[in-house]
Amino acid sequence: MRSRRGVSVAIVLALSAVASMAGAQDEPAPVASIEAPADATPAIGSGPYRYQMTLRYGQGEAERRMPFALSLKEGLLPFVAEEKAVWRGVTDDEGRTPVFALPNRITAKDVLFRPRLGDGPLGEQMQFVSEADGHGLTLHYRLVLCTSPPQQFSGLSDGDGVTAYAASTTPAHILAYALDDDPHFVGRDEVLFWTDKAEPGVDVLDRKAVKARAKQLKANRKACKKA
């Protein structure tokens, strides 16, 4: 699904929806080389070819212990039985996926590899595009997944303007906001995942940040009711 810059867009996760097949040009992830050593023990799948990816924020640091979504742009991952054909996992302490084994050779341009908000068999990602030429925009954004309670993710879209993958167990609206022109956007160092409950392992925020978080959560709930 696409979002024009500066405009929020809502979509509904549905079983019949097909994952976006946006291109891989200038994508922040996956890394250029995804092949694992030939003797690496596969954790997922079977076949002669071994692959392991590292999720990064832009071209920077690895995303450690980050939920992710992995799928092929054409064809299906043989070890995924769900209709959406997306494998959901969490990166390790170095931002890496498990080692996957496949029957056929692939390259980084053949896969969609992105962070994930939420969990479940339904899912979709958004795409920010320029109104002038239709090209994807790399910008900071906020996704709100209208589950109960709503969940939030802040990130940077890839070279094609594609956002994180939002997943849910039941149909739910997704709200997407471009934040580069938002004076209230506080940057990457804020808590990535926001819910009504404290996240394990997240440092306590200062009072100003806590107040801003509560205000945003209230706004998210209100926006979801209107979606």
C-alpha positions as CSV (number, residue, x, y, z in Angstrom):
1,M,0.0,0.0,0.0
2,R,1.2,3.5,-0.7
3,S,1.2,6.7,1.2
4,R,1.8,10.2,-0.2
5,R,4.3,12.1,1.9
6,G,2.7,14.0,4.9
7,V,-0.6,12.2,4.6
8,S,-1.8,9.4,6.9
9,V,-3.2,6.3,5.3
10,A,-5.2,3.4,6.8
11,I,-5.3,-0.1,5.4
12,V,-6.9,-3.2,6.8
13,L,-5.0,-6.5,7.1
14,A,-6.8,-9.2,5.3
15,L,-6.2,-12.9,4.5
16,S,-6.6,-12.2,0.8
17,A,-4.0,-9.4,0.7
18,V,-0.7,-10.1,-1.1
19,A,2.5,-8.7,0.3
20,S,4.0,-5.7,-1.6
21,M,6.7,-6.6,-4.1
22,A,8.7,-3.4,-3.9
23,G,12.1,-3.4,-5.5
24,A,15.4,-3.8,-3.6
25,Q,17.3,-0.8,-5.1
26,D,19.2,1.1,-2.3
27,E,17.4,-0.9,0.4
28,P,18.9,-0.5,3.9
29,A,18.3,-4.2,4.4
30,P,19.2,-6.9,3.7
31,V,22.9,-6.6,3.4
32,A,24.6,-7.0,0.0
33,S,25.8,-10.5,0.7
34,I,23.3,-12.9,2.3
35,E,25.0,-16.2,1.8
36,A,26.0,-18.1,4.9
37,P,29.1,-20.5,4.9
38,A,28.3,-23.6,3.0
39,D,28.9,-25.7,6.2
40,A,26.6,-23.6,8.3
41,T,24.0,-25.7,10.1
42,P,20.6,-24.5,8.9
43,A,18.0,-23.8,11.5
44,I,15.1,-23.3,9.0
45,G,14.3,-25.2,5.8
46,S,16.3,-27.6,3.7
47,G,18.4,-27.6,0.5
48,P,22.0,-27.0,-0.6
49,Y,22.1,-23.2,-0.4
50,R,22.6,-21.4,3.0
51,Y,21.5,-17.8,3.7
52,Q,21.7,-15.5,6.7
53,M,20.8,-11.8,6.8
54,T,21.6,-8.9,9.1
55,L,19.0,-6.3,9.7
56,R,20.4,-2.7,9.8
57,Y,19.0,0.7,10.4
58,G,19.8,2.5,7.2
59,Q,23.4,1.5,6.5
60,G,24.3,1.8,10.2
61,E,24.2,-0.4,13.2
62,A,22.7,-3.9,13.3
63,E,19.1,-4.2,14.7
64,R,19.6,-6.5,17.7
65,R,16.7,-8.7,18.9
66,M,14.4,-7.0,16.4
67,P,11.3,-8.7,15.2
68,F,11.5,-9.1,11.4
69,A,9.6,-10.4,8.3
70,L,11.2,-12.2,5.4
71,S,9.6,-13.2,2.1
72,L,10.5,-13.7,-1.5
73,K,9.5,-11.1,-4.1
74,E,8.6,-13.9,-6.5
75,G,7.7,-17.3,-5.4
76,L,7.3,-18.7,-1.9
77,L,9.6,-19.7,0.9
78,P,9.2,-23.5,1.0
79,F,9.1,-23.6,4.8
80,V,6.2,-21.1,5.1
81,A,2.7,-22.6,4.9
82,E,0.7,-19.5,5.7
83,E,-1.2,-17.7,2.9
84,K,0.8,-14.5,3.3
85,A,4.1,-16.5,2.7
86,V,6.0,-14.4,5.2
87,W,8.4,-15.9,7.7
88,R,8.4,-14.1,11.0
89,G,11.3,-14.2,13.5
90,V,13.5,-12.1,15.8
91,T,17.2,-11.2,15.1
92,D,19.9,-12.4,17.4
93,D,22.3,-10.3,19.5
94,E,24.2,-9.3,16.4
95,G,21.1,-8.4,14.3
96,R,21.3,-11.7,12.3
97,T,18.5,-14.0,11.2
98,P,18.7,-17.8,11.7
99,V,20.5,-19.7,8.9
100,F,18.0,-20.6,6.2
101,A,18.4,-23.5,3.7
102,L,16.8,-23.3,0.3
103,P,16.7,-25.6,-2.7
104,N,17.5,-22.7,-5.1
105,R,20.1,-19.9,-5.2
106,I,18.8,-16.4,-4.4
107,T,20.4,-12.9,-4.1
108,A,19.6,-9.9,-1.8
109,K,17.5,-8.4,-4.5
110,D,15.2,-11.5,-4.5
111,V,14.0,-11.0,-0.9
112,L,11.9,-8.6,1.2
113,F,13.6,-8.3,4.6
114,R,12.2,-5.7,7.0
115,P,11.5,-5.0,10.7
116,R,8.1,-6.2,12.0
117,L,5.5,-4.6,14.2
118,G,3.0,-7.0,15.8
119,D,2.6,-10.7,15.1
120,G,0.2,-13.0,13.3
121,P,-0.6,-14.6,10.0
122,L,-2.1,-11.3,8.5
123,G,0.2,-8.5,7.4
124,E,1.2,-5.8,5.1
125,Q,3.8,-3.0,4.7
126,M,3.3,0.6,3.5
127,Q,5.2,2.5,0.9
128,F,5.8,6.3,0.8
129,V,6.1,7.7,-2.7
130,S,6.7,11.2,-4.2
131,E,3.7,13.0,-5.6
132,A,6.0,14.4,-8.3
133,D,7.3,11.2,-9.9
134,G,6.0,8.3,-8.0
135,H,9.4,7.2,-6.7
136,G,9.8,5.8,-3.2
137,L,10.9,8.2,-0.4
138,T,13.4,7.4,2.3
139,L,12.1,9.1,5.4
140,H,11.3,8.7,9.1
141,Y,7.8,7.4,9.7
142,R,5.5,6.1,12.4
143,L,3.2,3.1,11.9
144,V,0.2,2.6,14.2
145,L,-1.3,-0.9,14.2
146,C,-4.9,-0.7,15.5
147,T,-4.9,-3.8,17.6
148,S,-6.2,-3.7,21.2
149,P,-4.3,-1.8,22.5
150,P,-2.8,0.0,19.5
151,Q,0.9,-0.7,18.8
152,Q,3.4,1.8,17.4
153,F,6.7,1.5,15.4
154,S,9.0,4.4,14.5
155,G,11.5,3.8,11.7
156,L,13.2,4.8,8.4
157,S,11.7,3.7,5.1
158,D,14.1,1.9,2.7
159,G,15.2,3.2,-0.7
160,D,11.8,2.3,-2.2
161,G,9.9,4.0,0.6
162,V,8.8,0.7,2.1
163,T,8.1,0.6,5.8
164,A,8.3,-2.1,8.4
165,Y,5.9,-5.1,8.1
166,A,2.8,-4.8,10.3
167,A,1.3,-8.2,11.4
168,S,-1.9,-9.1,13.3
169,T,-3.9,-12.2,14.2
170,T,-7.1,-10.6,13.1
171,P,-7.9,-7.8,10.5
172,A,-6.7,-4.4,11.8
173,H,-6.2,-1.0,10.4
174,I,-2.6,0.3,9.8
175,L,-2.0,4.1,10.0
176,A,1.2,5.5,8.4
177,Y,2.6,8.9,9.1
178,A,5.6,10.7,7.5
179,L,7.5,12.4,10.3
180,D,10.4,14.3,8.6
181,D,8.4,17.5,8.6
182,D,6.9,16.8,12.1
183,P,8.3,19.2,14.7
184,H,7.3,16.6,17.4
185,F,9.4,13.8,15.9
186,V,12.1,13.1,18.4
187,G,14.3,10.8,16.4
188,R,15.5,7.2,16.4
189,D,16.5,7.1,20.1
190,E,12.9,7.0,21.3
191,V,11.2,3.8,22.2
192,L,10.6,1.9,19.0
193,F,7.6,-0.1,20.1
194,W,4.9,1.6,22.1
195,T,1.9,-0.1,23.7
196,D,-0.1,0.7,26.9
197,K,2.2,-1.6,28.8
198,A,5.9,-1.1,29.6
199,E,8.2,-3.0,27.2
200,P,10.7,-5.4,28.9
201,G,14.3,-4.3,28.7
202,V,13.4,-0.7,27.8
203,D,15.1,2.0,29.9
204,V,12.8,4.2,32.0
205,L,12.1,7.4,30.1
206,D,12.3,10.9,31.7
207,R,9.2,12.6,32.8
208,K,8.9,14.8,29.6
209,A,9.3,11.7,27.4
210,V,6.7,9.8,29.5
211,K,4.2,12.6,29.1
212,A,4.8,12.7,25.4
213,R,4.4,9.0,25.1
214,A,1.1,9.0,27.0
215,K,-0.1,11.8,24.7
216,Q,0.9,9.9,21.6
217,L,-0.8,6.7,22.9
218,K,-4.0,8.6,23.5
219,A,-3.8,10.1,20.0
220,N,-3.2,6.6,18.6
221,R,-6.3,5.2,20.2
222,K,-8.3,8.1,19.0
223,A,-7.0,7.8,15.4
224,C,-7.7,4.0,15.4
225,K,-11.3,4.6,16.5
226,K,-11.8,6.9,13.4
227,A,-10.1,4.5,11.0
